Structure formats: structure tokens, C-alpha cells
Amino acid sequence: MSDTNIELKGSGFTLSVLHLQNNDLAAAAQALESKISQAPQFFMMAPIVVNIEKLNGEAVDFQLLKQTFEQLKLVVVGIAGATDEQKVAAKAAGLATLNAAKGQITPTDTNAPVQTQVRYERVEVPVEVEVPTYKPAMVVKQNLRSGQQIYARDTDLVVIGAVSNGAEVIADGNIHIYGSLRGRAVAGAKGNDSARIFAQKIEAELISINGNYWTSEQLQKVCWQQSGCIYLDGDKITVSSLEI
């Protein structure tokens, strides 16, 4: 069985490539508006690669280019056919730079007006996906005394023992206490709303999940000296019994 719930495969996606014949973005926008009006739903938020090879290294206002396409409800995902200087400027504007594919150019639309500034082709663009790695829980087999602190970074924390008054356990994930929780427990320390705290006996000074906390006074009214699961319901702390 796989260690993760995902499968990573190499793949490609078909994107439209728009070829700019000159640096007149206003004229290009006008030509695009005419094209989009023929099939507005097809072009709505469509990803576009802009090929600027025909500009022969001429400086391009990539921020204005992005804004122009956004006003037309198109999404510019990258620039192709750029010189080294143009690539630097495109990246500074938050655009990817792609190498133009060879041998995949389709004929220009013969029905398009002569003054149209754009044409289309289809290219395959490989997409890399970063796969999160599994990090096993930190397991501590001891009673934690006052003044001790344990932090499970980017993972769950399992304590087989008691957490005494004045001790503190912190985890970016869930916290499991197989014993009495008398000190402080902080789960979801990096902003994880789904983190939970499990304890066999709740007598905590303080519990917290993603910045939401209860003190012992609030816990005494709900689950004092009982086993329980502490979690967030919306932005409200909730406690449920571990008994089925």
C-alpha cells in the first residue's frame, strides 16, 4: 500500500498560445475581443501562453500585458519566445517563461481579418507537482515534569505518560496523551484548524488549538478528570467523549 494518498505522474496540459505580431497591446486586445465574442464561454478564464518571438527583443510592459489580459477574463500563465532580458522582466512581473514547442504549430485561422494581431497553436506544457512527504509522529515515553516542554514540528505528538502541572506539549498536528494532561497542550501550532487533542484524563491548565484556547476553569465545566477529544467546531472549542 502506498504511504500517501496521492500518485504523482508526469503529464501535460493543452494550452492556447497567442502570438503577438507587435508591441501594440491595445490593438491586440481589440483583436482578442472580436475573437472572444465568437465564443465567450470557451475563452472565460482560459489559460494563455503569450509568444513574443516576433517582437525581436523589444522591451515589453509585462505588468500592462497581464492587466490587459485579465480585463478580457484570460489568465496569462507564461511567456514564450522571449530573449534573456525579456525573461528577466517577465519573471519580475510574476510570469513563467517557457520554451516554444517545435513542430506543433497549427495553420492560422483563414477566416480571421488581415489586421488581427494574434494567432493560436496548441502546446503540451509539463507541470511539476511538489509531493508532501510523510513525517511520522513524535513519540515520547515518559512523564513530563514541571518546566519541561516538548515540540513536535510539522507532525503529531504522542505522549505515553502524564503531562504534569507546569509542563507544556506543543505540536503542529494532533496531540495524544496516554495519561493525565495536567499542564498545557497546544495543537495546530502553525494554523491547523483540524488539529485535535486526545487525553485519557483531562485536568489541563490550558489547552489551545490554532490560537483558540480554554483554561482549566472552562474545562472543569465540561470534561474535568475525564477522557476526551478536544477540537474546533468552526472557531469554537468542543469536547467529545472517547467512549463509544
N, C-alpha and C positions, 0 to 999 in steps of 0.2 A: 504494500500500500504506500502511496506517495506521502511524504512528510508534510506536504502542503495541500491546500485546496485549489491550487491553480496549476495550469500546464502552460509552459512557455514554448512557443513555436515561432520560427521565422515566418514572416508573412509580408504581404504588400497590399497597398490600397491604391485604387484608381483615383487620380485627382485631375482636375481640369487645369491646363496650363494656358495662361494668357500671355501672348507675345506683344510687347509694346514696340511699335514701329518708330516712335519718337518720344520725347520727354514732355509732350503736351498732355498732362493728366486730365485737364478739363475736356479735351477732345476725346480722350479715351473713355472718360466717364459718360460722355454723351453717346458714344457708340455702344457702350455697355448697356445703358438704359434702354436703348432701342432693342438690343438683343434680349434683355431680361423681360421686357414687356411681352415677348412672344410666349414665354413660359415662366411666369413669376414664381410659381411654387417649386419648380425644378431648381431655380437658382437661389432660393431663400436659404441664407446662411451656408451656402456651398463653400467648401474649402478650395482655395485657388493658389496655384503657384504662378508667380509672375516672372516671365523670362525677359530679361533686359539686354540680351546679347546685341540687338540691333542698335543700341544706344552708343556702342563703341567706347565705353568707359566714361561717358558723360556723367557728371555728378547728378544724383537723384535725391530728392527730398523724400526719404522713406517714411518719415512720420506723416507727411501730407498724403503719400500714397496709401498708407494704412487707413487714414481718416476718410479718404475718397472712397475706398472700397467698403469700409464699414457703413458709410451713408447709403451704399447700394445694397446693404444686407449681405455682403460677401465677406469671407474670412480669409485673409492672406496668411498662409502657413509657411511660405518660404519664397526665396528669390533664386532664380536660376540664370545661368549665362552671365554672371557678374565677374568683373575684374577683382583683383585683390583689394584695391581701395574701396570698390563698391561693396565688397563683402564685409569689410570693417564697418562701413556706415550702416549697412543693413542689420548687422548684429547689434550695433549700438541702438538701433530702433526696435530691437526685440524680435527680429525676423531671422528664421533659419536660412542658411544658404545651401542650395542643392546643386549637384552636378546634373546638367541636362542629359537626359537619356538619348541614346542614338538609335536610329532605325525604327522609331515609333511615331513619327510624325504622320498625321492623317491629312488628307487633302483639305485645303481651305474651303470653307463654305462658299460655293459658287453663287449662292443667292444673296450673299452679303453685298451691300453697297461698296463701291470702289473706295470711298473715303473712310471705311471702317478701319480703326486703328488696332484691332485685335484679331487673333485667330486662336484656335484651340487644338490641343493634342492630348492624348492620354498617356500617362506615365505611371510606372509602378514605383512607389516610394517605400523603401523598407523602414519599419518602425521598431525601435528598440524599447523594450519594457523592462524596467528595473523590478526584479522579483524580491520581495522582502524575505529575509532569511529567518528561519525559526530559531528562537532563543529559549532554551529550556528554563524552567522556573528555578529560582534560587531556593535551596532547601537548607534550613538551619535547624539542627537537632540539639537544642539546649534551652534552658530557661534564661530569659534576658533580664538582667538586674537593672536597678535604677541607674540612669545615666548612660546606659548602652543604647546605641542606635544602629539599625540595620537598614540599608537602602538597596532595593532590587531595581537596578536601572534597566529600563526597556523590557521588563519581564515581570512575571508573578513572583510573589514571595510566599513560601511555605515555612511556617514555624512549628516544629514538633516540640512543644513545650509551652511554658507560660510566659507572658509578657508582663513584667512586674510594674508597679507604680513607678513613674519616672522614666521608664524605658520607652523607646519610640521605634516603630516599624514603618517604613515607607516603601512604596512600590509604584512603578509607572503602570502596572497592571493590577491584578487582583491580589488580595492578601488572605491567606488561610492560616488560622491559628488553631492548632490541635492542642488546646489547653485553655487556661483563663487569660482573657485580654483585660488587663487592669491599667495598662499605660495608654499610650497614644498610637493610633493607627491611621495612616494617610495613604489611601489608594487613589489610582488615577492621577498621580502627581503631575504628569505632563499634559493634563487636559483630556483624559479618557473618561467620558461620561458613563460608559458601560462597565467601568471597573466595580468590583464588589469586595466586601469584607465578610469573611466567614469566620465564626468563632464558636468554640464549644461552650464557652461561658463568658458572657459579656458583662464586664464591670469596668469599662474603659473610662479614663479621664477625658478623652476626646477621640472622636472618630471623624474622618474627613474623606470626601470623595470629590475630586476635581474642584477643590475650594469651598465646597458646601460642607458644613460641619455641625455636629452636635456635641454638647458637653455631657458630663455624667448626669447632670440634673435632668436633661431631656431623656437620656437613655433609661433612667430609673423609672420613668413613667410608662415605658413601653416593653422593655426586654431585659430588665436587670437580672443578672445571675442566671440567665437562660442562654441556650444556644440560639444562633440566628444568622441570617444573611442580611447584610446592610447594603442598600443600593439606592440609585437615584431613579425616581419616577418623575420625569421632566426635570425640574430643578428642586424637587422636594425629596429629602431623605426618607426612605421607607425601610422597615424591618419586617422580615418574614421568618417564620419558624423553619428550622432544618428538619423537623419531624414531618414525615409524610402522613 
